[in-house]
Amino acid sequence: MENFNYYTPTKVVFGRGTEEQVGELVREQECKKVLVHYGSGSVKRSGLLDRIYGSLDAAGIEYISLGGVVPNPRLSLVYEGIRICKEEGVDFILAVGGGSVIDSAKAIGYGVANEGDVWDFYEKKRQAKACLPIGVVLTISAAGSEMSDSSVITNEDGWLKRGYSSDLGRARFAVMDPELTMTLPKYQTASGCTDIMMHTMERYFNQVENMELTDGISEHLIRTVMKNARILMDHPDDYNARAEVMWAGSLSHNGLTGCGTDGGDWASHQLEHELGGMFDVAHGAGLAAVWGSWARYVVDARPERFAQFAVNVMGVEKGTDEMETALRGIEAMEDFYRSVEMPVNIRELGVDPTDEQLHELAEKCSHFRKRTIGCVKKLDVDDMYRIYKNALG
Amino acid sequence: MENFNYYTPTKVVFGRGTEEQVGELVREQECKKVLVHYGSGSVKRSGLLDRIYGSLDAAGIEYISLGGVVPNPRLSLVYEGIRICKEEGVDFILAVGGGSVIDSAKAIGYGVANEGDVWDFYEKKRQAKACLPIGVVLTISAAGSEMSDSSVITNEDGWLKRGYSSDLGRARFAVMDPELTMTLPKYQTASGCTDIMMHTMERYFNQVENMELTDGISEHLIRTVMKNARILMDHPDDYNARAEVMWAGSLSHNGLTGCGTDGGDWASHQLEHELGGMFDVAHGAGLAAVWGSWARYVVDARPERFAQFAVNVMGVEKGTDEMETALRGIEAMEDFYRSVEMPVNIRELGVDPTDEQLHELAEKCSHFRKRTIGCVKKLDVDDMYRIYKNALG
C-alpha cells in the first residue's frame, strides 16, 4: 500500500432545491464581486440562471456574467474571463454548468491570481501560487471537477488539450441538485456516466499492491453507476438514479478512489484528450471508444487485476484461466457501453481519422515524443499509435 | 434519498513516516505558538513526542505542551488547557494521540475562541462561533475524531459525558501513520475496530429510503474492518491491516457513510456514553456490550434493514423469513465481537451495575426525561432502562 494525501475541502450541498442556497454560500466566502460563468443558453432557457441571480440579489452580492463556454473549453474564452475579472475587480467565480464550465472557471481563477500566461500551467512550465476562490452549481454529472483538483483546457492554437491539477483550484463549495440534470439528452447522460466510471477505473488499474478499502469502494461505485446509467436510458427523470450518478461523479474524482494506490494509469484519458482536441467529441464517449483497445493492449501486464475487475465489477464468473476471465471482463464492459449506446471504437464516435491523423494523435499525445503515458504498461508514441489504430473499428 | 451536506476539509497525510512532516504542516497554518496536547506517557516512551518536537523545531515553530488526557477526557483538563492557551498566546493546537486527546483539543479550541463556559456547548445551551485551528497526529484508530466534527467530553461534576458537533472543530490536517498503532494492546485494537464499525452502523440503521452508493460503501467498510480486526488479533504488526483499519476509522465518521440518510440512529452511542461516564469503560467495548440488546429491542421496527445488514455485511444466507434473517445477522455480529474478545453484554465489560444504577443510567441518558434517542425506534427513559437491563448478561 502506498502513502497518500487526501484533501477535499469542497463543501457539498446536495439535493433538491439546494441551488436556492447559492447566495448564502457565496456570502459566507466574504467576497466583493462575483463572475457568474456558464456555457450555452440551456441554463438561461431553463430559468436556472435567473434563480441564481435572484439568490445572489437576495444575499446582496454584486455580480457580472460571462457565458459561452463550450465542451472542451477554449483558452480564448479563459483569456477573456481573466481580462474581465481584472477590469471589474472580481474576487470570486461561480461556475454554473458541468466540467467544461468549472474547468474554464478554474483556469480564469489561476490566470487572475498569478502573473504571466495561464497556459504555462497547462504546459507544466511552472506552478500556480494561488487561485481565485471558485464555487459551483453543477448541472452535468460527469467530469467530477466540482470536487477535483483538475482542470482541462483546449488551446485553439494547435488544438492542444492539456490538464492542470492543483489543490488551489478545488472549489470552495459545490451545489448539487440532481433535478438539474434531468433534462440532459440520453447521449450526454451516458457519456457522463462513462466519464465517472473511467475516473475510478483509471485509478483502479495500477501497478501496486492495493488497498482493500479503496478497491471495494471503487468496485461498488462503478457497479452503482452502471446500474443507474441503464435506468436513466429509459427513465431520465428518475431522481434517485440521477442522485446516485451525481454523487458517484464527485467521489470518483475527488481522490477517494485513489487512496493507497500509485495514482493509477490514466492512459485512456490521455489518448482521449487528443481525440477531443482534434475532433471535439464528447469526452466520455471518446473514453468508451478507446478503452477496449487500451485494455487489450495492456492486459498481459496485469491479468490478475483485470480478472479481479471482471469478477467484482462486471459479474463475470471466475474461470480457471486468469487471462480468459480478464478478457471476458473487457468484453463485458464493452457490452455495457453498447447497452447505453456508447461507442466502443473511434468510427462509432462519428469520426474517421486517416492513418496520418492517427500518427498525429500519437505525436501530440506523446507531447512530441517527450513523454510516455500509463503505468499498467508504459506506452510510447508507437504504442499510442497502435492503440489508436486498434480502436479504429 | 435525503438532501445532505458533506464537508471534510481535513488534509490527510497518510502512511509510513508521515509524522516527519508535522512541522511543515503546522508552518503552513501560519500560526505563532502551538499547544502540543497528548495523553499518557506512551507517546513519550515511544519517542514519538521527541520526533514531533524535532519536526516542530526544524520548522522553527514555537510550542508548549500539555499531557495527561485520559480516556473519556475530562472537563477539568480542558479548563486547564484553555487557561494555558490564553496565558501563553497559543493559536494552534496539535493533538498527538487518539480520540480522547483530539476531543480534548477541540474542547480547548472552543474554549479559547469563545467567551463564557465551554461546557455550555456540550450542554447544547449555545453554539460556538469559532475554534482555534487543530492539527492531529493520530496514534489510535477508533474515534474518527481526526476527520469528524464531533468531540465528547466528560464532566466530573456528575460524571456526565456529552458530545458537541460543529464543522468549526474539524481538524486542519491529520497525520496518519499506521505504524504508530502497532503497539496498541489487543483489547484496545478490538475496541477501536468496534467503534469504527459502529460509526458506520449508527448511520446505516435509519428510517429512510437509502442511497445505494452510501450503503455499499458502508457495507464494504464494515466487512473490511471485521476482516482486518481478526488479522490484527494474531498479527498486531501487520502494516496493511493497520492501514485498512486506520483509513476506515476516518471514512467511517467523516460524514461519508451518512450521505443521503437521515443521519442515523445513534442510540447505542448514547447508551454507551452514560456507561462510559459512570464506569469509565473503553468506548468501543461498551458499544459492543449494548449493541445486541439495542438491536433486538428495535429490530421489529425495520426488519428489512436488519436483514439487508445480515446478508450484505455478515454473510448470512438470505432466508425466506425476513425477521429470522435479521436475527441471525445480529447473532453473527455478536459472534464477531466474541472472536475479537469483545464483550457482548455489560457484565462481560467487567462492571456489574445494580438495578438502581441501571435506572440512573437511563435517567442520565434521557437527560432526565427531557429527550428520546434513536430513530429506528424512538426510545424513552423506560426503553433505555429495558435495553440496559437486557444487556446486563
Interface residues (C-beta under 8 A of the other chain):
Chain A: M1 E2 N3 F4 N5 Y6 Y7 T8 P9 K11 V12 V13 F14 G15 R16 G17 T18 E209 M211 E212 L213 G216 I217 H220 L221 R223 T224 K227 N228 Y239 N240 A243 E244 W247 A248 L251 L256 C259 G260
Chain B: M1 E2 N3 F4 N5 Y6 Y7 T8 P9 K11 V12 V13 F14 G15 R16 G17 T18 E209 M211 E212 L213 G216 I217 H220 L221 R223 T224 K227 N228 Y239 N240 A243 E244 W247 A248 L251 L256 C259 G260
